Amino acid sequence: MPHLDDGSRAAAGRATAWSRAFLGLAGAAGILGLACVVLGLRNGTHLNHVAAAWTTMAADLAQGLFYRPLYAPDIGYGGTRFFPLFFSLQALGIRAGLAPVVAGHVVALLSGAFLLGGAYATLRRLAVARPVAAGMTALLLASVVVQHGLATTRGDVLPLALVLWAFAVCLGAPGGRRRLAACALLFSLAFAAKPTALGGALALGLWLLAQGRRRDAALFAGLVTAGCGLVVGVTEAASGGRFLAILQACASGGASVRSALAAPRLLSGMFLWKDPWGFCLVAAACVACLARLRSSALTLPGLYLAASLGAAVVVFGSPGVTWNHLADPVAAAVLFLGAAAGASSPAPRRMPLAPRRMLPTGLLLLAAGAALPGIATLRQEAAAAGAGAAQERQAVIAALPAGPGAILAEDPLVPLLAGERPYVLDPFMLRLVAGRDAGFAAPLVERIADRSFRAVVFLNDPRTHGPWYETVHFGPQVMRAIEANYEPAGQAGRYVVYAPRRDLPTPGGR
């Protein structure tokens, strides 16, 4: 056993005391975060209309339809930029007998468990001591954006978990080509869930180059490229040639040079609005990385932090993107800060005392502050008990007028829970494609003019949210038709129901 002098023993004792304090604070914040997830599941807080589109795609697949076309007379309107892995797993749950929403929650929660395991395994492979690795993993649950990913039904946590496990595999004991092949397989699966996961593959490839492993880097790049090509080819073939056509129409989301230039501002603004504690975590990681630029720039955590932030900036250059894409920078910050502060070996004694103490002190403050958003969220969820989003949906379904017509809903989950196939998968993409091709929305406008829908359900009142429906959802062509042929007929929470106007002659009598 190596001899420790008095100074080394004191440093070890301080490190042990710090790691215990950090684990206690982070663990408490993680437990609060887990309670927020449980209450969010009960109240349906995180099931927005985008999660509903994912669930609709899973329900379509469970019935044998993989990627509905942009328009089909007997189905309605499709169009998303979602990749298939998550909703395909959700469809398997539906085929196994689970309700569509329940199946989505099962996949999301299992993905969350996979994420936590991947974060801990990666931190341990980075030589982070067990208490610090466990505490940093718990801090993931304190992030509101990660809580959202666990409590909704969309594929943001699954690809992130696959990326972290790919890191853990690559950082393990040397295994030659088989280990690189396993990493490439995990990244290909992550790509099948969400293409921005390739930021992690880029970070790993650059790290291999920085390690002087040029052949391994070239092999890894080739395997990942082949795997991603296989994912695209299989998806295109299984969808009957619809997948690439849908991506061509919808993938950019209407991005422009102006929206790309505004991306950094939108990214930071979204972070501060939705997850200010997560913003502080990422900011702390960036400051720590810049302070240790020479030693951190070419490490795997440092490269992943840069790649995840770069990918997020690119993504936020596309209109319609929201806060779910912030989970990757949060996870990258956890890896970087954990690796920087929690290495099993003590910091070099030649390092100045202030920098050595600054990061652990900052992490203690972050862990202590992580409980604040959890407490606020718990209060909100407790107040919403019995009157949350799930109850609002049930109320609006009960208030729908009877009749043979279908339901036109901004939130696809409303008709889905009512036992019907949603006619419009994504009103944002409907507006986007119709803005480029006026004839695209013509069949829908015709059905509205014929008052074929027994009800139109909005998430907001069109009379007070006109700009939203003109420029974001549905678009002016569809809204003019609704205003001319439908009238307000009731409200349940934020949902507003329109019914066919009674002061007009029946379509057959015109």
Buried (B, 14 or more C-beta within 10 A) or exposed (E): EEEEEEEEEEBEEEBEEBBEBBBEBBBBBBBBBBBBBBBBBBBBBBBBBBBBBBBBBBBBBBEEBBBBBBBEEEBBBBBBBBBBBBBBBBBBBBEEEBBBBBBBBBBBBBBBEBBBBBBBBBBBBBEBBBBBBBBBBBBBBBBBBBBBBBBBBBBBBBBBBBBBBBBBBBBEEEEEEEBBBBBBBBBBBBBBBBBBBBBBBBBBBBBBBBEEBEEBBEBBBEBBBEBBEEBBEEBBEBBEEBBBBBBEBBEBBBBEEEBBEBBBEBBBEBBEEBBBBBBBBBEBBBEBBEEBEEEBEBBBBBBBBBBBBBBBBBBBBBBBBEBBBBBBBBBBBBBBBBBBBBBEEEBEEEEEEEEBEBBBEBBBEBBBBBBBBBEEBBEBBEEBEEEBBBBBBBBBBEBBEEEEBBBBBBBBBBBBBBEEBBBBBBBBBBBBBBBEEEEBBEBBBEBBBBBBBBBBBBBBBBEEBBEBBBEBBBBBBBBEBBBEBBBBBBBBBEBBBBBBEEEBEEEEEE
